[in-house]
Amino acid sequence: MAAVLSCTGSARAQQAPAAALAELPASARKVFYQTAFEQKTTQLYTKLKLSEQGLTLPVFRRALVGYYNLHAKKSGRAVLTLIDYTRPSAKKRLWVIDLAKQKVLFHTLVAHGKSSGENVAMAFSNKGGSEMTSLGFYRTAATTYVGKHGLSLKLYGQDPGFNTNAENRAVVVHGAEYVCEEFVRQHGRLGRSQGCPALPLAQTTAIVKAIKGGSVLYLHGPEKAGFHSKWLDFDQAVQSFARKEGMLSLSQPPSVEAGQD
């Protein structure tokens, strides 16, 4: 057991054979998988230089936990979109990350709902007509469409009580002329939407094409917003991560891994 666990202090923690790990007690396997997850998260955060771009490690970690949980339910593109609405609209606060290639595809501006606040989003709602941003995890639609805002992408909220009314509210990804550096220079903030995460017009097509097809999108907000989600279950996320990394055999049921010795 010591020979296997000694790998947790290095990148080799993610490469231990599933057969060798299967011989360990369930509690030891659980610790090993958790350590590997935290290590991989930190390594990726550092490699992508997200700290230099204003994204904190705890927010990135939350997004990854949700990503792995959602992928355990239904696979999709290995692309994670993260919007940190604790940052002001005048700052770039959207990241599109290709997790397979370990690359930031886009880091740009994004609007929030007009009733959520001025430069900083303070209030959030899932109600129709609220014109507020809805926090939480989303899946993107398989295909795009052309609407009143041009090329657009539907979003399907995954968190009851927080964003599951997104489709009825027509909360979609689209471009808007009020999302640009020039607007910020003139007004000190971006323009605001009716609840949609509106993008710079020049980048909309490329971003929409990159995230369509069932990828995961996470809209993060301030702690006082009271957001909570079943997709933030850490133990389940670690199970999904371990399977994806080849540390956990598909034939091993999660109940065994999460159980006691």
N, C-alpha and C positions, 0 to 999 in steps of 0.2 A: 504493500500500500504506500509506503514512504517513497518508493521510487517513482510512482505515478504522481503523487501529490507534490513532489519536489518541482514539477514542471510549472506549478502555478505562479512561480515568481518570474516567469519569462513568457515570451510569445508562444513557446511550445505548449503552453497550457491549453491552447486551442487545437492542438494536433494529436493529443493522446488518443490511441485507438479505442473505439467504442467497446471492443471486446475486453480490453484491459480494465476499463472503467466499470464495466458491468460486474466485475468480480468484487468491487468495493461495496461496503455497506451503503445503504441508501442515503444515510446522513452525510457520508463522505462524498458521495457523488454529487449531492446537492450543493455542498460547499465548493466543490471543484467547479461545477457549472456556473455558480454565482460569481466566483473569482474570475473565471474566464470571461464572463459577460462584462464585468466591471473593467477588466483589463482591456478588452477589445473596444469598449466605449471610450475610454480615456485615450487609447492609441489613435483611434479614428478622429476624435476631437482635436488632438494635437496635430495630426497629419494634415487635416483640413484647415488648420489655423483659424478655427472658429472663434477663439478668444479674441484674436486681433480684429475680428469682424463684429464684435459686440455681442456674441451669443455666449451665454454662460453654460458651463458643463451640466448643472442640474436640469436646465431646460432641455438641452440636447438629450440627456439621459431619459427624461420623461417621454420625449418624442420617440426614442428608440424602443422603449418598453411597449408603448402603444403599437408601434410598427410591428414588432415581433408577435404580439398578441393577435393583431388583425391578420397577419400572414398565416398564423396557425389556423384561423377560421377559414380563410379563403386567400389563395395565393394571388399575387398581382405583380406589377412591375416593381423591381427593386429600386424604387425611387421614393424618397421621403421629402415632402414639402413641409417646411416649418415656418410659421409666422409668429413672431414674438410681439404680441400687442402690449407688452409692458414698456416697449420702446416708443418714443414719439414718432409721429408719422413723417416728420422731416428727416428721419434717419432710415437707412436701409434696414428692413426688418423681416424680409422674406428670403429664405434659403431653399433652393431645390438641390437635393443631394442624391447623386447616383451612388447607392451603397455598394453595388457590385464592383464598380470601377473606382470607388473611394475618391470621388471627385465632386466638388461644388460646381454644379452646372450654372446656377444663377444666384446672385445675391443682389437684391434690388428693393425698390420702394413698393409699398402696397397700402391701399387705403383701408379705412374702417368705416363703419356705419355713421351717418351724420348725427344720430341721436346717442351715439356711444361716447361722444366727447369731441373736443376741439383738436388739439395737437396730439393728445394722449387719450386712448380709449379707456373710459372709466366704468361704463355701464354696458351690460350685455343682456341679450334676450333671445328667446326662441319663438316669441309671439309674432304672428302676422301683423304687419303694419307698424311694428316697433321701430323700423329703420335702424336697428342696432345690429352689431356684429354678434354672431353666435360662436362661442368657444367650443373646443373639443376636437375629436377625431372625425375625419371624413374619408370617404372613398370617392375617387373621381369616376366620372362616367366613362364608358367604353369608347364613345365617339364624341366628336365636337358637333356644334351646330352654329349657324349664322343667325344672330338675333338683332335686336335694335342697337346693340353695342358692338356689332361685328362678330368675329369669331369668338365663341364662348364655350364653356365647359360646365356641365351640370355637376353639382356636388350632392352626395348622399350622406347626411349626418348619421353618426353611429352612436351618439350619446343621448338617450332619452332624457327629456327635460332641458337639454342644453342646445341641441342642434338638429333634432330629427324632423323639425318642420322646415328645414332648409329648402327642400324641393317645392313645397307649397308656397313658400315665400319667394321663389325664383332667385335664391341665393346661388350665384354662379361665378365662375372666374371669367372676367372679361377685361378689356382694355378701357382706359378713360383718359381724356386729354388733361384732366386735373391731377393726374399722377405723373409728375415730372419735376425735375430740379428747378425749372423756371417758375413753376407755381409756388414752390417753397421759397424761392428768393423774393417773390412778390408778396406772399401772404404769411410767411413764417411757418407754414404747415402745408400738407397736401389738401386737396379737395376731398370731399367725403361722399360715400356711396349710400345706397339704401340698405346696406347690410352686406353687400358683396365685397370680397377681397379683390378690388379692382387694381389692375396692373398698368405699368407704363405702356402706351400704345406701341412703341417701337419694339418691345420685347414680348408682347402678348402672344403672337403666333408661335414663337419658338418655345415659350414656357408651356403653353397649352398642349402643344404636341409632345413635349417631354413628359408631362404628368398625366395625360389621359390614359385610359386603359386599366382603371381599378387601383391606381397607386394611392398611398396614404398621405393625407394632409392633416397637420395638427396645428390648431390655432390656440396659442398659449396666452393666458391673461394673468392679471394680478391675483395674488392669493385671496384677497378679500372678495373676489368674484364668487368664491365658493364652489369652483368647478371640481367635480369628482367623476371618476369613470371606471367601469369594470375593466377597461382596456389598460389600466395602470396596475394590474395585478402582476407584481414582480416575479413571483414564483412561476406563473404560467408563461410569462415572457421568456424566462430563462430556459424553460423546457423547449420552447419553439427555437430559441437561439441554439441550444445544444444539438437539436436535430439538424438544423440548417448547417451547422459547422461540422457535422459528422461525428459528434461526440456521443450521441444518443441514437441507438438503433431504432428504426421505425417500428420494430416489433416490440419494443419496450413500452408498456403503457405508462402514461404520465402519473397515474395513481401510485404506481410502484416507486417512481422517482421521488415523488413528493411525500411518501410515507416515512414511517419510522423504521429503524433497524429491527 
